[in-house]
Amino acid sequence: MSSSDDEARAHKFALNQSTFRAANERLRRAAASHRFRETDRVPFICECADEHCREVVMLVLSDYEHIRAHPTWFLLVAGHEEEDAGLERIVDAEHGYAVVEKLGTAGEEAARLHPRQHQGH
């Protein structure tokens, strides 16, 4: 695969994952408006690169906020990590779900698309 193909693939994956991340931000806001507590488990959509994935990760809001504080981190169902190690690395996989950090072009695109980039956490 050429370098331009790798770049296009990284952009596509970051865009797919950022779309799921934006949906999860809406879920977080809905949970807050329904007075979920920080310790309540909330269903979030897996933010893997598979645009057809609709699996759910149950996560307490405080853990979700920790993940969202990092613009290149994504929440995944365990086992949904990208096989291409050049696009992401596993940050955490100890709690029944995985957190990955996008790297290189994918990381730059993920940070650019972060829904909280122009607001405080």
Secondary structure, DSSP 8 states (H G I E B T S, - for coil): --HHHHHHHHHHHHHHHHHHHHHHHHHHHHHHHTT--TTSEEEEE---S-TT---EEEEEHHHHHHHHTSTTEEEEETT---S-TTTEEEEE-SSSEEEEEE-HHHHHHHHHT-TTTTS--
